[in-house]
Amino acid sequence: MLKPGATIGILGGGQLGRMMAMSAAQLGYRCHIFAPEADSVAAEVSAQFTNASWHDREALTGFASSCDVVTYEFENVPVEPLSAIPADMLAPGTRALEIAQDRVSEKRFVEELGGSPAPFAVVDHDADLADAIERVGTPGILKTRRDGYDGKGQWSIASAHEADGVRVPASGSVYEGKVSFECEFSVILVRGFDGEVRFWDSTRNRHDSGILAHCELPAPAIVGEQVEAARALAQKIAEALEYVGVLTCEFFATANGPVFNEMAPRVHNSGHWTIEGALTSQFENHIRAIAGLPLGDTASVSETIVMDNLIGASALDVATHLSDPTAHLHLYGKAEAREGRKMGHITRVG
């Protein structure tokens, strides 16, 4: 159990790290951010900031020496350089990163645990794509094996003819059959060092151009019918990884049961509503878990909760947002409101 005043290291400098650091401060901890970008919204609210390359082993070693535990705010931190940090300081461990960073490894891992991802085929070279489409069928989505997020690195393919001329990245891809589903939902859990697991309610998630736009409770009835099976799989994943902290698994609710989409070994955008909408937010419980503290109650405070992402320039119309007395506004401190960039979110409870 970390004593108040201890330092929590966070790898990554974005808004998830920012919100974790704010929860850590509430519990009496200091945070030290490590990020390759000089402009870090997480560093703005933290006690220390190391701005260095992921591959700067000396900088990582110095960073680790100042911390009592180290965690991640996003899953694409290169794994190999993390050997500079003692393994017992990392929560969760690097195995979760290794699996989440490779879509093929992730799908095979989930299948081994009894889960059902969308039908898929590995596409390592241009010549593999036609065979993958023949085996999986169309329509489908070609995705990079690594580094894709918010719809990036993905190409919809409606027919075999549309695949003509498509070039497969050197790092390889995976071709997935499109799933017919009623809605999308997340299972977000927190697991402590002692193995205790708690779940938040699952919201219905809506996306716009591959970017999460809206989460809502209550979710449709089909989510309630399938959430138990989805939670069971998510817990198996957490236990197989000996995971500590918040873990998110995304699912499609289909006529044949929950279909696994992907996992994120971190706090997640679809859980931002928990700041006002749950007795203990995902950010606070992540800090509690990695600090060895008792986990907080994850119950929702209302049956009706919605969260809307603020994307692009419209996010900065603060007066309009705050004219709604039900709006809990969170802006992430980003200076430039680019198209498609997550600038903040609003939660409404009740």
N, C-alpha and C positions, 0 to 999 in steps of 0.2 A: 504494500500500500504506500503510494507516494505521499509524503508529507506536504502540506501547504508550503509554497515557496520553491518547490521542485520545478525543474525545467522540462517541458515537453517539446521535443523536436518534431517539426512538421516538414515533410518533403513535398514541396509544391507551394506556390505562392498565390493561388487564386482565391475565389470567393468561398470555396469549401473550407480552405485553411483559415480564412478570415473568420468564418462563423464558428469553427472549432476553437480558435484562439480566444474568441469572446466568451465562449462557454468555459474554457479553461480558466480564464481570468476570474470568472464568477466563483470558481471553486478554489481560488487562491494560488493558481499555478502561473508560471511564466511560460511563454512560448518563444521558440527560436525557429525561424523559417529558413529553409534552404531552397533556393530556386535559381535557375539560370537566367531568368528575366530580371532586369534591374527594376522594372516597374511592377511592384507586387502589392496588391490590395491586402494580402494577409500580413505582410510585413508592417503595414501602416498601424496595425493594432497589436503588434507583438513587441516583446522586449528586445529581441535580437534578430539580425538578418544577415545571413551569409549569401552573397550573390556570387555564384560560381558555377562552372559547368558540372553536369552530372558525372563527368569522367575525371574531375579534379580530385584525385584520391587524397591528397594532402588536405584539401578544404573539407572533404567529407569526414576525415579523421578528426580534424579540429572541431568541426560541428558536433560530432558524436561525443567528444570529450566534455562538451558543455551541457549535455543533456542527460536526463535520467531515464527517458524512454523516447523512442522515435516511432512516428506513424506516418501515414501517407494521406494526401488530400486528392490524389488522382492515381490511376492504375498504370500509367505509361512511364513510370520512373524506370530507367534502365536497371536491370537486376544485377548484372555483373559488378558494377562499381560499388554496390552496396555491401560487398565483402569487406569494405573498409570500416563498416559499422558492426560491432559485436552482435551476433545473431540473437542473443537473448535480450537485446535492447529493442528489437523491432517487433512492433505489434500492429497489425498481424505480421506473420512471417512472410518471407519472400516467395514461398510456394504459391500463395494466393495470387501474387503478381504474375508469376511465370505462367499460370494457367489462364488468367484473365487476359493477358496480353496476346494470346494466340487463339483465334476463334476456333481453329480445328482442335487444339488441345482441350479447350473449354468444352466443346460439344462431346468429345470422346470421354472426357472425365465425367460429365453429367450422365451420359449413357451407361457408364460403368456403375453408377450409383442408382440406376433404375429410372432415370429421367427421360423425357421425350423431347428432344429438340426438333426443330423443323428438319425435313429431309434435306441432306446436304451431300456434296461431293467436293473433294479437294481438287483445286485447280492450280497446279504449280507452274504450268507453261501454257502458252497460247494454244497449243495443240490439244490440251486436256479439256478445253471448254466445251467443244462440240459433244464429246462423250459424256461430260457432266450433265449437259442439258438433256441429252437423250435418256440418261438414267433417272434424273430427278424430274424432268418435265418443265414446262413453262406454264404460267409466268414464274419468274424467279428473280433473285437479286444476287449479283456478283459483289462480294465484299472483300476488301483487303484483309489478309490474315491478321495484320497488326495496325495499330494506331488510328483506326477509324472511330469517330464519335460524332454525335449530333448529325447523323446522316452523311458525314464526310466519308469518302472512300467507298461509296456504294453506287451501283449502277443497276437500274431495273431493266430486265430483259423480258419482253412480252412474247417473243417468238425466237426460234432458232436463227431466223434470218437477221434479227437485230444484233446477234452476237458477231456477225461478220465484221472483221476489222477491229474488234475489241482487243486491246493489248493487256496482258496480265502483268502486274508489277513484279519486279525481280524478287520481292519478298513473298510472292505467292498470294493466292486468293482462295476463297471458298464460295461455292455456288449453292444458294439455298432456294428451295421451293417456297413460293409464297403460301402462307397459311391463311385459310379462311377462318376468321375469328369474329366474335361478337364485340370484344373489347380487350384492351391491354390493361394489365395491373402489375403492381410490384409487391413483392414480399420483402419487407425490411426487418431484419432481426439484429439484436445485439447479443454477443456472447462474451461472458466474463472469463477470467483466468481459471475459475473453478468449474467451467463448463455450463454454468447457468445460461439459459437462452430465453429471451423475451422478444415478442413480436409486436409491431404496431399494426393498426388496422390497415387493410389494403385499399388504396384508392383506385378509382378508374383513371387511367392516364390517356390524354389526347395529345397527339403530336401534330406539328405543322412543319412541313418540309424537313422531316427528320428530327426536329427539335421539340422537346417536351414543351407544351404550351399550357396545359391545364390539368389539374388533379382535383378529384372530387370524392367526397363521402356524402351519403352512402354510395357505394359502388353498386352496379346492377346485380340482380339476384344470382346470375350465373357465377359471379366472383365469389359470393358467399358459399355457393355449392362446391367450388373448386379450391378454395383457399386452404383448406385443411391438407389436401394432397400437395399443393404447392409449398406450404410451410414444411411439410415432412421432408420434401426434397431439399429445400433450402437448409434445413437443420442438418441433413446428412452431409451436405457440402461443407458447412461450417465445421462439423465434427471431423470429417475426413482431413480437413486442412489444419485441425487444431487451432481454429481461428479465434482471435481476440479482437473485439471491436464491433463496429456496425458493418454488416454485409447486406447487399441488395441483390435480389434476383428478379428479373423481369420476365413476365409470362404473357402468353396469349390465352384468353379464355375461349375455347373452341367447343364444338358439339361433342368432341371425343375426350374432353378433359383438358387440363392445363398443359400447354406446350411451352417448354423452356425457350426463352429468347437469348438472354445473356446475363452475366453477373458483373457486379462492380464491387471490388473489395474495399469499400469506403462508404462514407455518408453519401447521400444521393439526392439529386434534384427533386425526385418524387417524394422525398421525405421532408422537404422544407416546411410544409404545413405543420409539422410537429412542434415548431418553436412556440406557436400560440395554441395549437390544436391538440396537444397531448400533455399529460402531466409531466413527462420528461421528454425533452426533444432528442432527436437522433444525435445532435452534436454533443449535448451534455452526456448522454449515455455512452457515446464513444469515448469521451474523456474519462468517464467513470470506469469503463471497462479496462482501458489501457493503463490506468493509474491504480488498478486493483481495488477500487472503491465498490461498495454495494451498488447494484444496478437500480435505476429508478423505475417507477411505474410507467408503463407505456400506454395506459388507457387514454382514449380520446376524451376530450372534455365536452364534446357535443356530437350529436348524430349527424349534423350537417356542417361540412367544412369544405371550402374550395381554396385552391391556390392557383394563381395565374402568374406565369413568367412574364417579366417585362423585357422585351427584346428590341434592341435598336433604339432609335432616337426618342420614340414615344415614352420610354422609361423616365426621361428627364422632365416630364411635365408634372412636376411635384405638386403644384397647387391643385391640379385636377384630381390627382390620386388622393390627396389628403382632404379634399372636399367631401369624400365619402366617409362618413363616420364609422363605418364597419371595416374600413381597410386598415390592415397592419402592413405598412410599407417597409420594405427592406431594399436599400440601394447598396451596391457593392463597392462604390467608390472608384469605378472605372472612368477614366477621363474621356475616352473616345467612344461614342455610341455608334459602332459600326453595324451595318446590316447583318442580322443573324446573330449578333452578340448578346449574350445574357447579361443584362445590366442590373437586374434586381427581380424581386417578386412581391406580390401582394397576397396576403392570406385573409380570408373572411371566415369567421367562426359563428355558427348559429344562424 
